[in-house]
Amino acid sequence: MNRFRTSSGGRIDRSVAVPFTFDGETYRGYEGDTLASALIANGVHLLGRSFKYHRPRGIVTAGSEEPNALVTVKRDAARVAPNLRATQVELYSGLSAESQNRWPSLHYDVGAVNDVMGKFLSAGFYYKTFMWPRSAWEKLYEPFIRRAAGLGNAPSLPDPDHYAQRFAHCEVLVVGAGPAGLAAALAASEDASQRVILCDEQSEMGGWLLHETGAAIDGHTPPLFAMHMLHKLRARPNVTLLPRTTAFGFYPHNLVGLTERVTEHLSAPAAHLPRERMWQVRAGRIVFATGSIERPLVFPDNDRPGILMAEAARLYALRYGALPGRRAVVFTAGDSAYRAALDLKALGVEIAAIADLRDAPNGPYVEKARAAGIAIYPGTSVSATSGRLRIRSATLARKGWKQGETVECDCLLMSGGFTPTISLFSQSRGKMRWDEAVEAYVPAESVENECSAGACRGVFDLAGALADGHAAGGGGDANPYQVEEEPVGHAAFRGATFHNRDPRKVKAFVDFQNDVTAKDVRLATQEGFRSIEHVKRYTTTGMATDQGRLSNINALAIVSQELKRPETAIGLTTFRPPYSPTSFGNFAGIARGPLFDPVRTTPIHEWAVENGAHFEDVGIWKRAHFFPKPGEDLHAAVARECRAVRSGVGIFDASTLGKIEVVGPDAAEFVDRLYTNPFKKLAVGSLRYGVMLREDGFVMDDGVVARIAEDRFHLTTTTGGALRVLNHMEDYLQTEFPDLDVWLTSTTEEWATIAVQGPDARRVIEPLVEGVDLSKDAMPHMTWRAGRIAGVPMRLWRVSFTGELGFEINVPASEGRRVWEAVFAAGRPFGITPYGTETMHVLRAEKGYIIVGQETDGTAVPDDVGLGWAVAKKKHDFVGMRSLARPALSAKDRKQMVGLLTSEPGTVLEEGAQVVDHVPDAGAAATIPALGHVTSSYRSETLGRSIALALVRNGRARIGETVDIPMPGGRIPAVIVDPVFHDKANERLDA
């Protein structure tokens, strides 16, 4: 039963009744209601309990800044959304909502004992308590605090819905669809070549025009005028309208994040629709038309259910036909609340009294209220309220009174003026200025290409807002709209209101959600805090979900009064994204389940699966780790694979290597500048190993470069470094070398790469190859040839990462598995053996070949890892060249890559273990500082013993010395040796 519903009016559809439940009790609303408006219409004001004191709380506002009415909405066991603001939850049939932060029930909450103990829970109490006994912290205090922290309960089941994301570009983005926003969008879209996006967080665009009744625009009522404007905008193909869409974040270069609620308002959403959609909009110009927020008044017991903002009460009554009560007291500092009182009185609400903080209120609305017989109390404040679960009375007191006058009421409407919503402007790094006329901060200097219009910059009258929006949209200074209105002006109040009670004992709330009182803010100043940012962190004022949009100005004023300094000297807290709470699903988008950490597989992956490979994750790739035969573990399989490559032939999937095609007239010059070694004179058909540095001179990546033509290079990178290298190259091409005529294309997934390694490699592939002479003289090491293999076009590289005779076959990815199977079939007579990454690591370590990220740690220069030969001495310049000239990067005591052989051949060192000076006592403590650390360690099947690579201080000069590797079981002695353990003359490589 809608006991507090008007008989007619509003924008709800009274022909469509909508049943819903709140805390298990069934109610009825209408289509177009929010959960808040429907509950108000049903006489329900108690919606939750406060965070710290568990005080009864009700609806305060009608927008996203709502601090109290946070509910959990549950569709089913998996679709549970906590902490939704009832003011933004659109009613749909079957909606089920629950209150939060109470036990066992909302009406009888055990946690309310905190309110009785409030004097022990003042601001910062957690910094001064729970200090003793120390042993109680982990077992008692911390578990208790964690259970008490937070509002609502996180869902326990996976979210079954999906979320979409899209990018968009426009010339003009308008945020906010009130009068200023509509005027701006209409003016901007007059130019058909300009793409315009208009977004608004409300379900219906129009802002406060939708409930305005006392004005006329171009002869129309404001709601009708808003409908005409939206009709024009919808008819323009260059305009995109996004209702139910919140601009949650402003990022550099006019990138704005939007969250569109696509199906939250539907009772039975279609399965194909996303629950939410994130828009990432890059706009040429942005117009903020985000409006303003009515400022609460800070007075004793100002948080009881039934106490709400005056304009919110007016909105609920006129837009939704929901009356906040039957008998109201109005507490105000300006005329806007008089307008609200008059509108509510016209709808049947008794206005028991208007308490006005001003000593001599006057103006048209004040006179109308007097004429209507409403009792007006000038120079009066509210000193107390009563009522356990809903307000029952308010005590009015004038300055100097010892006792006040008690007025019975079931709702209290408060208004301290309006505060411009500058959150997005603040996020854009714009500078604010204090406007004494507005009694708030307003936008001043812009950093990005944006502007503010309407109430968000202190223009509160309807005619001014329309004119301001029209000009911001590019329509010029002349106002094309004829407005008839009676402005309410802008009188405001900030800080705590006066009262006749002991300020040390009353609770006058500044931040409703975090239970921060005026007393808490004063305490912060007594504790020595002077900056509002420090006060914020000490008291948590401004740290609620509205980021202080309701509380900041009042908190600033209280600090200002206590310190006797102006607000501008105290500062302003920083607004950060998101503007209002935003779901994790919105940010995750499709990056869930398998797509959260996408797995990339090569064209040969399924063959490896079918042949029993065990896999490891390398970056986001799945790579075959080893291919065990029945009964083999990792060590046995790797030993067999190593023997096969060294004595016969092995086959390895190298498709994960990053591949980048560099093309253009200046390709050679570009490659030459990116790598340490020279590439300008590299002959077509040749390969060269290249080392890439960061600008600080440290090794970033390495790989083999093939010159395909005079203007084309095929580069390879490490598996995990492909994206990093491409970004590095693009960065330099666009910012440092924009004069070079070059194109970069990632081709990693275009090629399947098959490495055939071992003494029999040539004999295996020779029968399959067409158009290429594979002889040693015709195709020496570090050359490549184009031809065909098994009838498939290929780029055949003579290159090896094992130290054996080797070929890498590059074929189109779509043909990868077919060519692999053809090579494998041809190799059967030779005992061809597939091998994985572990064997590859062992074989390359035997040859002293590095792996970037394993032998390098971000502080290694080429000479540290034995690549000094790869640094050109005659090149004019390359990335990192100047940094290499720094004395610290060529100091004698730098760590250098060496080999280690343990005294016990069977002992395999742990990678990452420290290397220290040798002492005879194996049980001696580790020497500090360490000489270096072990980078790679394996058992070498070829050598029949363990081997290791390490970075050791001045390592090359220490070859032959004994060092220790401290381990939990004692020191392990090892001899420093040359890092090349096998075939130092490269005879097998050049076979």
C-alpha positions, -999 to +999 in steps of 0.1 A: +000+000+000+015+034-011+004+054+020+027+083+010+019+084-027+003+114-043-030+107-061-016+119-094+014+135-111+050+125-114+068+107-142+059+072-130+035+050-149+007+043-125-009+018-148+021-006-143+024-018-107+057-033-098+060-057-068+093-059-049+107-070-016+128-052+010+142-073+039+117-100+030+086-078+031+066-073-001+058-038-013+045-022-045+058+006-066+053+017-102+072+016-134+096+045-133+102+044-096+136+039-080+139+017-050+143+048-028+112+065-042+091+033-039+101+028-003+094+064+006+060+061-011+054+030+012+064+050+043+097+032+047+126+055+057+148+031+077+171+015+052+203+006+070+227+010+099+257+033+100+292+019+096+308+026+130+280+034+155+253+012+138+228+041+141+195+038+122+199+055+089+175+065+061+175+081+026+192+115+025+195+124-012+181+114-045+213+109-064+246+089-066+260+108-036+236+090-013+256+080+018+231+060+038+207+040+017+231+013+006+214-020-001+222-055-015+201-064-045+198-101-052+184-117-084+196-152-076+224-169-056+250-158-082+237-124-090+242-105-057+253-069-058+261-052-024+264-015-017+241-003-044+225+031-037+188+027-034+185+061-051+199+047-083+184+012-082+155+013-108+125-007-097+116-039-117+092-066-110+105-091-085+134-070-073+147-082-040+167-059-018+182-063+016+196-038+042+232-041+053+254-038+083+229-051+109+224-083+129+201-100+136+177-075+119+175-039+107+151-029+135+170-047+163+208-045+156+232-058+183+259-035+168+240-005+181+259-010+213+286+009+196+265+040+198+263+037+235+301+033+236+306+062+212+329+082+236+354+054+233+353+053+195+362+088+186+382+097+155+416+079+153+407+056+182+422+027+163+456+044+163+456+045+201+440+012+210+446-025+203+482-018+213+484-043+242+489-070+249+510-074+218+501-111+215+464-103+211+468-085+178+469-115+155+445-137+174+420-112+187+421-076+174+429-081+138+403-108+132+377-087+150+385-056+130+385-075+097+350-089+104+337-055+114+352-037+084+333-029+053+296-027+043+277-055+027+290-089+019+309-098-013+293-123-036+305-159-030+297-173-065+310-163-099+291-136-117+273-154-146+267-122-165+290-107-191+303-072-195+312-053-227+337-027-235+341-004-264+361+025-276+346+056-291+358+089-305+339+122-307+345+158-312+324+168-282+315+148-251+290+163-228+288+149-193+254+156-177+220+160-193+204+187-172+196+221-187+232+231-193+241+197-207+212+196-231+219+231-243+255+223-248+248+191-268+222+208-289+246+237-298+275+214-305+255+191-327+243+219-349+275+213-369+267+179-386+305+171-389+309+170-351+302+138-334+286+145-301+281+121-271+258+131-243+258+109-212+239+111-179+239+088-149+201+090-145+177+066-163+159+096-179+177+126-193+167+161-183+181+165-148+162+189-125+140+200-155+121+168-149+107+179-116+107+217-121+072+232-121+077+269-114+092+280-147+086+281-184+111+278-212+100+290-247+065+287-235+068+251-223+070+236-189+105+224-181+097+187-185+081+193-219+110+215-229+134+187-220+114+162-241+115+185-271+153+190-268+159+152-265+136+147-295+158+170-316+190+153-304+177+119-312+169+130-347+205+140-354+227+112-367+258+128-353+245+125-317+248+095-293+226+096-262+237+075-233+213+075-203+221+053-173+258+061-180+281+075-154+314+092-164+335+077-137+370+088-146+389+115-165+423+104-179+451+122-198+444+137-232+406+138-228+401+101-223+369+096-202+357+063-188+319+057-189+299+030-173+266+022-190+241+001-170+225-019-198+203-044-181+202-036-144+167-021-147+152-051-165+134-079-147+143-105-173+173-093-193+180-110-226+209-134-224+229-117-252+229-083-235+258-073-213+250-063-177+272-032-181+292-016-209+324+004-204+329+032-229+364+046-233+358+078-250+385+100-266+370+134-270+383+165-288+365+187-264+346+179-232+318+199-215+312+192-179+276+199-170+276+178-138+253+201-118+255+206-081+247+188-048+226+201-020+247+206+011+236+190+043+235+210+076+256+198+105+234+198+136+229+175+166+213+141+157+210+151+120+212+115+108+178+100+119+157+083+092+133+109+078+159+136+077+168+143+041+177+171+017+150+196+009+155+194-029+156+156-027+122+156-009+108+180-036+122+157-063+106+126-048+073+144-045+072+160-080+090+134-101+079+102-084+047+113-065+063+100-032+059+122-002+086+121+025+061+124+053+029+140+065+042+167+088+076+183+080+100+207+096+123+226+072+158+237+083+175+259+058+200+287+051+184+298+018+153+302-003+154+269-022+140+250+008+111+275+009+103+265-026+104+228-016+081+235+014+056+253-008+055+225-033+051+198-006+024+218+011+005+220-022+006+182-023-009+179+012+022+178+034+018+199+066+048+222+070+050+225+108+078+251+108+107+266+088+138+272+108+160+296+090+196+303+100+194+338+086+184+365+110+161+383+085+151+360+056+133+377+028+125+372-009+095+360-030+095+325-017+098+336+019+068+359+014+049+331-003+055+309+027+043+335+051+012+340+029+006+303+030+005+305+068+037+286+074+054+294+107+089+308+100+116+309+127+144+333+117+178+331+132+169+296+144+187+263+144+178+227+151+194+217+184+181+182+187+159+156+171+141+126+186+129+092+174+146+058+175+139+044+140+124+076+124+124+112+134+095+122+157+103+157+166+128+185+162+139+210+188+142+245+175+165+270+193+176+306+187+209+320+196+211+326+234+182+303+242+189+277+269+160+256+259+143+252+226+108+246+212+100+210+203+080+205+171+066+171+162+072+159+127+078+127+107+104+143+083+129+170+084+141+187+052+175+205+054+193+227+030+227+244+034+228+256-002+244+239-032+279+227-039+292+225-075+301+190-085+338+194-096+349+158-093+357+152-129+372+187-133+395+179-104+404+145-120+414+164-151+441+182-130+423+215-134+428+242-107+399+253-085+393+287-069+373+295-038+341+315-047+329+333-017+295+341-034+289+304-039+307+294-007+325+266-025+353+258-049+345+263-086+366+254-117+392+280-126+421+270-148+418+240-172+447+217-181+429+197-207+406+208-235+374+210-214+351+235-199+324+235-172+288+248-176+259+254-154+256+246-117+289+228-116+306+262-120+282+281-098+256+292-123+224+280-105+195+299-122+178+282-151+183+310-176+219+312-167+224+275-169+208+272-204+229+302-217+261+288-201+255+254-217+247+269-251+280+289-250+300+259-238+286+238-267+299+264-292+266+283-297+279+317-289+271+341-260+235+350-270+209+330-251+184+315-276+160+304-248+132+325-234+130+317-197+103+327-172+114+318-137+115+331-101+151+323-091+157+311-055+191+328-054+220+312-036+223+316+001+243+290+018+258+279+051+289+258+058+303+242+089+284+232+121+253+251+130+249+267+164+231+250+192+227+253+230+241+218+239+276+206+250+295+201+217+316+174+234+285+152+239+264+156+208+268+138+175+264+162+146+274+143+116+296+157+088+302+125+069+272+102+073+286+071+057+318+070+079+301+083+110+324+113+112+310+141+135+319+177+139+335+167+172+358+143+153+369+170+129+377+194+158+396+166+176+418+162+145+428+199+147+435+195+184+457+166+176+478+189+154+465+182+119+464+213+098+459+201+062+425+189+051+442+159+035+456+149+069+422+156+087+406+134+060+429+105+068+427+108+105+389+111+107+379+094+074+357+123+065+355+125+027+365+089+023+330+075+017+317+064-016+308+099-025+345+110-019+333+139+002+309+155-022+284+159+007+309+165+035+340+183+022+328+219+024+314+215+059+346+197+071+367+225+056+346+251+073+349+234+107+387+231+103+388+268+092+369+279+122+390+259+146+423+271+132+411+306+124+424+303+089+406+307+056+395+276+037+420+283+009+448+280+034+436+245+045+433+230+010+409+207-007+409+170-009+416+154-043+388+137-062+400+105-079+384+079-102+360+064-100+335+092-095+311+068-079+314+031-071+320+011-102+317-027-106+348-049-111+329-065-140+329-032-157+367-030-156+372-067-163+350-068-194+356-100-212+388-106-193+373-134-172+379-171-170+402-183-198+403-147-211+415-133-177+450-147-184+448-156-221+467-187-232+484-186-265+492-218-282+513-225-313+502-243-344+520-274-332+505-273-297+479-300-303+505-324-318+525-319-286+494-327-265+488-358-285+524-369-280+524-366-243+542-333-237+542-316-204+537-279-206+550-248-189+538-212-191+562-188-207+547-153-207+511-160-220+523-190-241+519-226-234+552-243-244+561-279-244+584-284-213+595-320-220+582-351-238+584-380-213+582-416-224+564-441-201+582-443-168+603-412-173+604-382-150+616-347-160+653-355-155+652-387-174+633-372-203+656-342-205+687-364-204+674-385-233+664-354-253+698-338-248+716-370-260+694-371-291+702-336-301+739-339-294+742-373-312+715-373-338+687-349-344+660-331-324+630-311-333+617-281-313+588-257-316+602-222-316+570-205-329+566-185-297+596-163-305+585-127-311+587-117-348+586-082-361+588-071-397+606-038-402+599-024-437+606+009-455+633+029-472+649+037-439+645+002-424+683-004-423+690+029-405+662+022-380+674-013-371+710+000-369+699+026-343+680+001-322+707-026-319+742-023-305+758-040-335+759-027-371+732-037-395+734-012-424+758-034-443+742-067-435+738-085-468+704-097-481+702-134-472+723-130-440+715-133-404+730-115-374+726-118-337+715-085-322+715-070-287+689-043-278+695-019-249+673+005-230+684+041-230+701+035-197+725+011-214+712-021-198+703-052-219+666-052-228+663-081-253+682-101-279+674-120-310+684-128-346+678-104-374+674-114-410+677-091-439+650-101-463+655-073-488+672-039-490+642-023-473+629-052-452+641-070-420+627-099-401+635-095-364+631-121-337+628-114-300+625-134-268+592-151-262+583-128-233+598-097-248+578-094-281+553-068-269+579-049-249+603-047-279+575-037-303+564-009-280+600+002-275+605+004-312+573+022-318+581+047-291+614+055-307+600+056-342+573+080-332+591+103-307+629+101-315+631+091-351+599+105-367+619+114-398+625+078-407+602+062-433+596+028-416+566+006-408+566-020-379+544-050-380+541-078-355+542-111-373+546-134-343+514-154-350+519-153-388+548-177-387+553-212-373+590-218-365+604-253-364+639-258-352+657-289-364+689-293-345+717-319-344+744-335-365+717-352-387+696-320-392+707-314-428+700-350-438+665-350-423+652-319-441+672-321-473+647-344-491+618-321-482+635-288-494+630-274-528+650-245-543+677-243-516+712-257-516+718-268-480+755-276-483+778-260-459+794-238-485+762-227-502+744-220-469+768-213-441+759-206-405+739-173-400+724-172-434+688-177-446+672-187-479+637-186-493+624-219-508+598-245-502+595-274-478+570-302-482+555-279-509+550-250-485+568-216-490+594-210-462+621-188-449+649-213-439+674-200-414+707-216-407+709-208-370+713-227-337+706-221-301+720-255-291+755-253-305+748-280-330+742-279-367+708-263-369+680-250-391+649-230-383+621-234-407+596-205-408+564-213-426+529-198-426+512-206-393+484-224-411+508-249-425+529-253-393+516-286-381+517-302-416+553-292-421+562-303-386+546-338-392+564-340-426+598-332-410+591-356-381+582-384-406+614-377-425+634-378-393+622-412-381+650-432-397+674-409-379+657-413-345+644-377-345+633-367-310+610-338-300+624-318-272+610-291-250+621-259-233+640-276-205+663-294-229+667-262-249+678-245-216+704-272-208+718-272-244+722-234-246+737-233-211+764-258-222+773-233-249+772-203-226+743-187-245+723-162-223+686-159-218+675-123-213+658-121-180+677-151-166+713-141-171+703-105-171+685-088-142+678-053-156+712-040-145+735-060-169+753-043-198+764-064-228+799-069-215+786-082-182+771-112-200+799-118-225+784-098-253+809-070-254+818-082-289+783-073-301+787-036-293+799-018-324+829+004-318+825+026-349+788+032-350+778+069-347+749+061-323+725+035-310+700+035-282+719+032-249+753+041-264+758+072-243+749+054-212+775+027-218+801+055-216+793+061-180+822+050-157+799+029-135+790+007-165+826-002-173+839-005-137+862-034-130+842-047-101+810-052-121+794-086-120+803-107-150+789-139-164+810-170-156+806-207-154+806-227-121+815-263-116+807-277-082+833-298-064+808-327-063+797-333-099+763-345-089+753-314-069+730-291-089+730-256-075+698-237-069+691-208-093+692-175-075+715-188-048+742-163-036+779-167-044+803-158-017+840-160-009+853-195-002+862-205+034+874-240+045+846-244+070+815-256+052+793-246+081+805-210+083+779-182+080+774-165+047+799-138+038+784-104+033+783-088+008+778-116-017+800-117-048+770-125-071+744-151-077+736-182-098+716-174-128+712-209-144+719-244-131+714-278-147+727-313-149+745-316-182+740-350-199+768-341-223+794-334-196+780-360-172+779-336-143+762-304-131+770-270-146+759-235-137+761-199-150+765-171-126+770-133-124+801-128-102+818-096-093+849-092-115+842-128-125+864-132-156+894-122-135+885-149-110+884-179-133+901-207-116+892-195-081+869-214-057+838-198-043+810-210-020+773-211-025+757-210+009+727-233+013+707-244+043+727-276+045+760-258+044+784-242+019+788-258-015+822-251-031+825-245-068+852-234-092+848-204-115+853-214-151+847-202-186+809-200-193+813-221-225+813-257-214+810-275-247+826-272-282+844-239-276+858-240-312+822-241-326+832-271-348+798-288-344+780-255-351+797-250-384+793-286-396 
